[in-house]
């Protein structure tokens, strides 16, 4: 606490990212990073971009990258906006689309824990949509009056997906609100809503290259939507920092998107490993929430999640524990390589046996 802080900064409760410890080598299954390196073409592209042009500011619109992404999704360049990771895009959405003195926005009771942080920071009221004991969201909750809607599909930290039909119903029944669909994990399961964009001017799909493209370190996300929504985001960006995505990130991201063969190979490996690990955990007596993402949300009938988290940490395996109502008996475990997951499964077995 400092007397120089504003009242706002004194009162905020910032988001706490998963730890990036330096004390020893861990099997790191706590922040949903991809265990495989990015496409070798990404490193080539970044190397080629590392030249004398670094003295120049980057293209504030990331035009070439927008073109690649538009082509990838069958959209137009004007439907694409690039950000410094999808967290930045989500943050920009608040001042762009949600009124501080307006009706509450809606998001699920159990979802990405950054959403309430943004809402509080931007002074936007929110109402939580309940989830049942299987972490299914009461979708009817999205058909009530609101000032905007934020849905993670698949959801985090549960991994639960919504069908495209349900997503379309949410978007279609809320023509007065912007519906933000956070598809950070969609490449690991489920169907993207990007195809709905030409028909729904109130839909914004937010994506990231951090997970399925192995580029958490490069900080690139993108939003897809009607050109008026994209312009709203640009107005926010250009009131804060025009150059959010640097030259190397723009070059690397393009190369990643263009290497579809590598993308397909790594993503299918993760999906295969996820399904194997889910089965192995189920046979060890765990409750495993069926996951459409690159992580699994698991609970043991007798071993408290906090103890299992601590036991795993001692054995050099890091997972994520949320000390929050309804989920404090669960651990979120990112899917690593097969070797990582064998080490994890062995450690879990030893802890649960002792
Ligand atoms: N949305 C969800 C649901 C996430 O879990 C994350 C990762 N923490 C993000 C968005 C942000 O990802 P990034 O900023 O790396 O694109």
Boltz pocket constraint, residues with backbone or C-beta under 6 A from the ligand:
constraints:
  - pocket:
      binder: B
      contacts: [[A, 31], [A, 32], [A, 84], [A, 85], [A, 86], [A, 87], [A, 88], [A, 112], [A, 152], [A, 154], [A, 155], [A, 156], [A, 182], [A, 184], [A, 207], [A, 208], [A, 209], [A, 210], [A, 216], [A, 220], [A, 221]]
      max_distance: 6.0
